[in-house]
Amino acid sequence: LSGSWVLLALALWLCWGHNRRWKRDRLAAAFALLEDEREAVCRGLAARQLPAWVHFPDVERVEWLNKVLVQAWPYFGTIMEKTFKEVVEPKIRAKNVHLKTCTFTKIHFGEKCPRINGIKAYTKEIDRRQITLDLQICYIGDCEIHMDISKFNLGVKGVQLYGTLRVILEPLLTDAPFIGAVTLFFLQKPHLEINWAGMSNLLDVPGINVMSDSLIQDFIAARLVLPNRITVPLKKNMNIAHLRFPIPRGVIRVHLLEAENLVQKDSFLGAIRGKSDPYALLRVGTVQYRSKTVSRDLNPIWNETFEFVVHEVPGQDLEVDLYDEDPDKDDFMGSLLISLVDVMNDRSVDEWFPLSKTTSGHLHLKLEWLSLVSDQEKLHEDKKGLSTALLIVYLDSAFNLPKNHFEYSNGECGAKKIKNNKYLKKTEREPSSFVLLTVGNKTQKSKTCNFSKDPTWGQAFTFFIHSAHSQSLHVEIKDKDRDSALGTSVVCLSHILKDPSMTLDQRFQLDHSSSDSFIKMKLVLRALNIEEPDPQRVKAGVNASKQGPVHPTEKGGNQQKFASPPKPEASKVPPVSKDSAAAESLLKKDSREDLDTNDSSAAPVPSKTVAGLNETEHAQKAEHHPSSALQTRAAVAPTLPVIQELRLAPSVTSLGSLPSSCFELSSSNLDLQNGSEMPLGEIQLTVRYASIRQSLVVLVNSCRNLVPNSNRGVDPYVRIYLLPDRRWASRKKTSVKKKTLNPQYDEKFEFFESLEDVKKRTLDVAVKNSRPFISQERKELGKV
């Protein structure tokens, strides 16, 4: 026995022990949060552990419901113990010969019951005949379940589960029970951690634990995460097919164009910084796409297009993560979270988005919302090869499938003699069938129905269609124990076009099967249509009703809402009237001291200063944008040359955020302007108060159009005081940018003060020139 094997076993044992201790510590922290939520919140736990009602005022606390759950939990545990013994255990034994000895030796669901951290109810965005609730589920359970299989003891001792469960009550009825059915599903994959016991402790070995956790999460996602749903009818004879498989809300088309100023992740010899090899991961729900990798480039250009089916709005978001591809482990380079509600309302968005969770970087995306219409005139051939329609396949059931592929051959009986008795027993049993659905080069697989000639699948699938007149749907039913098909069918999509509603709901005869073998499906074809944005709609956070020329110097940074890019014809705008010009000059004058919360493209609009920001304004702003702590918004898109000049601010994803604003630099010495009213330049700041961290956060984004004070150029930097504190220790200072009048900083500073103290303070920001110690040049370039 070589010594290296001993060292390897010792390393694995140490890693396993570390993993177990790490899990126990996190379980203990979660129990502490469960025991006294208010005390844990006051201690300042990490933001990911805080309940949703802390971040979003429209999420309501439901302590009365948690008290009901606590009282009812022991009785629920008794019911589940009985279900495990009488229902689950016989099913496990019937699955396989090796599982016939399966016995549950201990079933205890513990004293800790699931907790609902908050409930959000939707009223305006949904149909009046339904009720939609989002439940923030948190289960830190001390349950203990053990089972014996052939003298091996397996078990679970502790479970953690976090996720957002959507509950839809529809349709609402005028008679008892007043609700037709209840639909349940998770909007995203829930976070799940299992503390194993017995022989299943091996699943905590590093390498194996990641695989086992992902397999369990995929198992849950295949049944409980969108687009999969569980629908329970509450009224007899209620048709729930359309509730389990509703028509999707639409399609989001994402054009991943380019990025700029990404962080450098690659390094040589641990010190020399190199370039990165970026790629993007785009997700909507459980569907994920990966872009190509651009080698050694911090300003990559992808020019790729991805399409996602959107099933729930509000609820689903577009997530974009950037990574640096490496041979060992890919490095994270920033992320982006975009609300699809805004894209659906604005129809089309073409913006540079600042990346969050990183120090620098912007991502250029073009987003298009495609609605689903049953108008055949919209089915035109796309010259760029993009999808023009969406095919929705509701796979219901099959009837009278053959037991095996020898039983029938093209509808004629072709019995063959099989000498192997063992194989004969397999062929005589009922088939365990699944379905392969293929459109073009995309194939999707259904679940497997065991031992049935009349299987019922009850699943829905979607396919993107490029040419509805020429493409076909290929259906193949197969037995999981054999490769041969039990039946096939080909449906030309042109047959669906003959129906005015573009829908086929019928039985289809199976080929290469029995003469009386059928498969029941419902096929729905919908054209993808880009609707024109409503010019009369006023977009929240942007004064879209004002018309005026767009100047780069008047643009702000992050907005509270998306806006669609202007058309080329929009450059021909009417001249600004005298009254509006006078108001514009007045507003510009006031904007030197006031924060610009509206940040209009035509002229700044004065707003309250940071000193006047109170928690009521926080609540109103967060209520208008319930996902403000999770979503990144961008400014109105000017024409392309302006976009290239513009540098947006980093993401502000926190409660109490103010959008970034441009301030004109003034001077404390009036003689420096020499009697001229020419401005000294502008500085772009993002100011917010982080309630959780109890700190004032100042993001110094950039300066532009600075006035040089010497012929040799300037090396600007920004100095910040929180007055009246002018101590050297409390002074904040950015890095120095060499020889530029338009420096880009993107640096963050924090002042740890209470909100009451911040309201009484003043922010003093000065732009200065870094000059030699004995130089006679003027140091200050301007201040705000």
Phi, psi and omega in degrees: 000118181288150179294334180295327178294322178296317179297320179296315179296321179295319179296317178297320180294319178295318178297320179296317179296320178297319180297319180294316179297320179298317179295318181295321179296316180294324177295320178295319178296321179294322177295323178298320177293325181289324184292311183221090185296317183295317180294321180293321177296317181294332178286351174079053176292170180299151185298330183289342180265351182287143177293159187294331184292343176290320184277319191239117180295338181276001171266121188263142174282139182231065181296329179297322179290323177295325177293323176296319180296321179297318181291323185272349186299316179302322180288324176296320178299320178296318179297318181293323177299318179294322179294319179299318183287316189268336185246306186291315183299314176298324179293321178295319180295328181281348183291319187208156180295322182289349181258010182292339180267009182295129179216132175278116182269333180211127177228111180217120183271007170075183182265340183272123181258163176300151181235141177256109184284344180176155178230133174244127180254133178259132181234320187271331188270002188235174178290147182289347181266017179217162174235128181240128181232139172250118182255124175276098186272134175224116179235109173248092191257144174260033180293155181218115182231122180235145177218148179251131175227109179053051177069008174259131181260123177240150180189170178234133180225080180110132181222139171240134180217126176231138177179169177254113181260123177265132179241122180245122178255108181202156348280154175282134187245163179267357178229169181298142004273018174073345177229128184285319184201161177241128179245132182235140172191157174269138179288323177230169176299125179288152175280126185228133174225133182238130176264107187279161178221162179068215180294336180288359172301337179298338179289351177268001177294134180305136184098311179281326183295323179294319181293317182293318180296319180293324178296318180293318179294323177294324177297318177293317182297326181291350182235332190235356182250140180314139007273010179278141183221159170243120181242125181244114178287139178256346180241143181294148177061029178271124178280111185255008183298315181287343176276324178287327183230071178286160176295133179302156181288331181168192180230135175255124178256119185251119174262106177276104189267293186200175176218164180213155176054041177288156182287149178275120181253328181283140177219154179244129180059022176077358184230317184281119181280136178241194178269174182245167177243079190282147168216164185240143171247123181245132184225140165225109184068232181267356181270128182226138175235152177240135178278174174288161179263128177261119187281134170049061182207124176269356175232064188288152175238118181259307184054052178244157182234135179228148181233135181232141172274128182254119184264327184227122174222122000284159180143313182261142179232161174267122178249132178233124176239135177254137180227154173260118184286126179227158180296327183266294181220131182286137182269139179284135184238002180135162183217170182210137178231119187240130178285125180284345175297318180294319179294322179295321180286322183272349176072312182216134181226129177229101190218160164265120183254130175287138180279142176258167180062029177206169184275331181204166177125140176227149182235131181261115180235147168241121185245133179233131176263123181250117177275157182261119182233153179259034180260115183293339179293340179279352182276077178253156181286128179272124183290338181271002180080016179276166182290145179242348182207166178234126177259124178250121182249117174262102181275112185266285188201175175229160184229135172055054175287147175292153180293326180205172185284351176276339188294319180227143177224107182056038176086355180248143181291124180230063183294139180233151179276126179243116186282330183286110183295326180296317178289329179297322178296324179292321183284340181276344181279166180293147183285150171255100195251151170223167186240136172253121179251128185229130170228117183066235180256013179251128181236134177237148186243138178273176173287169182258129174259117187276134167053060179209135173275344178236069185288151175235118182264309180062058180227160179236144180224151179234144178225138173277131185249133178262325180218100184292337183280340185240342183275161183224158174257121179257126181243130180223123178260127184232155175267135185292338180272347182222155182276341184287149182279143175271349179171150179225161177204144178235124180243117176284133182292342177294335176294326179292329182291342179287339179274134182300326180271003180055048182219138173234124178228099186196177172270140179245130178294136179269133173272160181054041181209194179291156181293338179246031177262129182227161171230134182258125180219157171239121183249125180237125179248130180228135179280145177268125186228129175268112181276148178288138178295147181284115181292339181275348184283126178270123184273133182295137179087349180226130179280078187285345182285339180282137177245132180186168180293146181262119180247140179299327183286348181258005183274141175263196181258240186293137176254173178270359185205149173289158171216143181287147181291147179288151178284162178303328181290344185290348179291339179272082184255153178293152179295153182282136181289168181295321181296315181292326178295319178295318178296323181296317179295322179294318180294322178298322180295317180290333186289354177294330183247349186250148174282140182261097182277334179274322172056055181290152178286339181274315180199147177296147178244124184294150178215180182290148178284175179298328180295336180264003182280123179238175185288338176295319177295325175303311184295319181295319181292318180290330178289324178290326176237087188298339182254027185296336179278356183236346190247151177250127180248162182224174186274170176297135185277118172280188178293166190302316179300326180289322179300321181291332178279336188279142174234108184283161183281160174298163184294140174246098185242075181206156174295137179082026183278147168247140177294154181292146185224154178263131177244137174281134180283133175245184181228145176283344179247111184292337181291341183291336181274353177055040179074003182265147177266012180293128183292157181270004181120186181225151174234139181253121182237151169237118184242130178211157174250118179273104185295324184289318182274352182056053183213150172268121184255126179240118176259116175270107187275297184194168171234159176206155179057040176293152180262118181291147178253006177204164181282342183274003180094172182233153175241085190281150169215167184243132177246138184230134169237148170255092187296150009273013182279109178246025179291150179297326183291329182269002181286133178250142185213136177276177173286165181265130176257126188277134167049060178209146174257359179228064184289147176244119185254301184053052180243146186245139177227149182232139172243114185274093179223156177287161182297323179296320179290324181296325180298337182263359186257168178232140180265121180251113183242126180232138174260123186235161180256125177282113185231162177301157186297324184263008182287148179265004183289151177294134184272318185276130178261341181161164182210161177227000000 
